[in-house]
Amino acid sequence: MTLDACTSPPLDISNLLEPTQTELARQGFVSALRKHVMVNLSLDMHKDYVTNVKPTCVATHGPESVTPRDVKNAMEKRLLYRVWSSLRYNAQEMVWASVQGVVERALPKMNELAKDAADTNPASGSLRLNPNLEIPKYVSALDVHLMPGCYHTEYTDDDVAQGAVQFAGGDVFRGGFRHRKGNPGGVAESIANYLKLKHPDFKPKRILDMGCNTGKNLFPYLDVYPEAEAHGVDVGAPLLRFGHAMASHENRAVHFSQQNAEGLDFKDDSFDIVTSSFFLHELPIKSIKAIFAEAYRVLRPGGLMVHMELPPNSEVDPYYGFYLDWDTGPNNNEPFYAQFRNQDVLGLCEDVGFDAEQCIKLLIPNYGSFGLENFKDFVNEQRVAPKHGNGASWFIFGAWVQT
Ligand SMILES: C[S@@+](CC[C@H](N)C(=O)[O-])C[C@H]1O[C@@H](n2cnc3c(N)ncnc32)[C@H](O)[C@@H]1O
């Protein structure tokens, strides 16, 4: 395929994914199943806890001393929890299975289209891959999120398969939650708009998303800060190829590079925002510290490190702590999840040199569903963020670098 780079943007790579009616029906079923598990059954399970489990937990451990682990030990004996957990696990596996055939059929054409985009760079972005990059063990040794092949596996030359599986599977995963379907950038949209309203004089020139996956989270930053240069790093080459093709189609100049965020090749003091989302909880603490040290190094004075993550145990009640920790270990192949949620996240920032006075930690509403006026009220401290859960709000933390 030869693209006329001067006149038309490349085709939308995601449009090459053409599910049959049967596949669409299956995907719809999986989205609905996930919603049933994550909303209806979750509510029933919480009721079961409050009515039948909490009183004993409180009597045994004391009202202020119940831990997420105590809740887990008690809930694991409940039939409803076991049904919920089994259904959730199976729904998670079905997410990827429901898109695999679609991706396999479209793969040769998608690979070709992504290669053309990489060769011609029609949106003036870039794609730098490093075939010699050592994939960290916490990615290579297991299928995170139960996704076969994880983030990095390559099956053919110029392979985009894992990027396509992430993209299409992501829509099935979020599909039951209508305000999030098709909007994987909801986190970044919320953070970027928060920064713009809260810090109108802050005008970032270079933005880095670590663990960027297919890079969709950089688009909302470019919407809010159109003058900025956007960079995304990830260890998974197929994700970056797919992401670069999508960005090219949307005429977004995003610079993708295959790097381990623990050791970046960017210069000191070269970014104004270093961000990440749904990233840190998949890493061992040693790696998080290395990544924060890199963020501190590459940020300019006056720059901001800001991460979206699951709220730590210190911010939530023991039941919600237990509920969030479900993803740990074999349930969703995220072995560091619970350990991360037990950290003092601002302490981790201070450990690498950020000033305690410059640290931030807060819950912000999801911009797309909260509404602009409500969002402004939130920024002006006239309104609080909705309770965390199912994408209604995001826990963010990080730190400014002193000027
Ligand atoms: C759960 S995904 C998060 C994706 C995206 N940030 C989002 O919000 O949807 C974690 C991403 O981090 C990447 N990753 C894991 N370890 C990494 C590392 N050390 N350096 C760079 N990327 C890494 C994975 O390949 C994966 O794409």
The ligand as an ORCA input file, in Angstrom:
! r2SCAN-3c Opt
* xyz 0 1
  C      -1.988     -0.942     32.349
  S      -1.084     -0.331     31.016
  C      -1.474      1.397     31.163
  C      -1.833      1.960     29.863
  C      -2.205      3.414     29.775
  N      -1.322      4.269     30.511
  C      -3.629      3.634     30.167
  O      -3.898      4.476     31.013
  O      -4.516      3.004     29.603
  C       0.592     -0.326     31.545
  C       1.528     -0.029     30.390
  O       2.834      0.148     30.911
  C       3.770     -0.452     30.037
  N       4.995     -0.707     30.812
  C       5.177     -1.616     31.785
  N       6.404     -1.478     32.319
  C       6.992     -0.439     31.688
  C       8.246      0.198     31.822
  N       9.147     -0.190     32.722
  N       8.531      1.236     31.016
  C       7.637      1.660     30.093
  N       6.427      1.097     29.934
  C       6.112      0.054     30.708
  C       3.055     -1.678     29.535
  O       3.614     -2.162     28.350
  C       1.629     -1.154     29.384
  O       1.397     -0.634     28.100
*
